């Protein structure tokens, strides 16, 4: 029982650290995916020709 009392605090702190790092990495991954999605949408918008009715096309 002494071993459990000695190792338990280290295990708990290790698990807390693991969960914290996992959540940080998951948040970073989802942020990178959102940024890539926004960049792809911006690239798609800039690749489309502008269809403005007031633009002069007869010149």
C-alpha angles and dihedrals in degrees: 000000000000090000092056092051090050098044100037098077091050092048092049092049090046091052092048090051091048093051092046093050091045092053092047092051092046091050090049091049093050091046091052090049091050091048091050090048092050091047091050091051091049091049091049091050093049092048093056117090116246112255102199116162092209094055115110112234100166096080 
